[in-house]
Amino acid sequence: MRVGVITFPGSLDDRDAQRAIRLAGAEPVALWHGEHDLHGVDAIVLPGGFSYGDYLRCGAIAAHSPIMAEVIDAANAGMPVLGICNGFQILVESHLLPGGLIHNDHGSFVCRDQKLRVENASTAWTNAFTAGQEIMIPLKNGEGGYIANDETLDRLEGEGLVAFRYLDGNPNGSLRDIAGLTNARGNVVGLMPHPEHAVEPGFGPDTDVAMRSGIDGLGFFRSVLEASLSRA
């Protein structure tokens, strides 16, 4: 399986995402924001960072990059797309996921290991988990507060489109503790925490077993492999 990782001006975690894909057993493919070519990939990751310096709104300029026209068409056709942090912001600005993301309510950048609850384990990026499972994923953002109107929030809850929820404290003021979403089809998922930073022992979050031993993030990238095999 070939998974594309798009680099925008200001991307920070594109190489980390590529490494996570490789560790999961797939082939990472570097994609460039200025192209109109997905190079035949089977899935796409929009990585974290500060695309275009976070000018205007986080993800707003990147959403109009040339390659995003191809990403939107591919997502609407069913291709798995994962947006991580800035990638989540780009998905929202591209209207592939609803709502918006604003400055953290406490006004400060947050960087910590964050406990999440998996709310939807039936997507292309979450099928390696079980609904209700608690996982630990690193979080780092300054504009991670998820917002939407009450009607949208009620729809997300009612249709099971909340993919992840913050546990043990809300780090950024996200409404209803929402940490990540999926679309109705389950192929597009966005979240603020960074699963690519929890894929290798010695470099992930601390666990009860050992320091830096957490690899819960690997489940995201193994999930898309399983989803690909299921479609084959």
SULTAMO-V8955 format. One record per run of one state. SS is the DSSP state (a for helix, b for strand, c for the rest). FROM is the first residue (numbers start at 1). TO is the last residue. Records with the same first field share a line. If there is no record, write none. Layout:
BEGIN
SS: FROM-TO ; FROM-TO
END
This chain:
BEGIN
c: 1-1 ; 8-10 ; 12-13 ; 25-26 ; 33-42 ; 47-48 ; 50-50 ; 55-61 ; 65-65 ; 77-79 ; 85-85 ; 94-99 ; 103-109 ; 119-133 ; 142-144 ; 148-149 ; 159-161 ; 167-174 ; 183-187 ; 192-193 ; 198-217 ; 232-232
b: 2-7 ; 11-11 ; 27-32 ; 43-46 ; 49-49 ; 80-84 ; 100-102 ; 110-118 ; 134-141 ; 145-147 ; 162-166 ; 178-182 ; 188-191 ; 194-194
a: 14-24 ; 51-54 ; 62-64 ; 66-76 ; 86-93 ; 150-158 ; 175-177 ; 195-197 ; 218-231
END
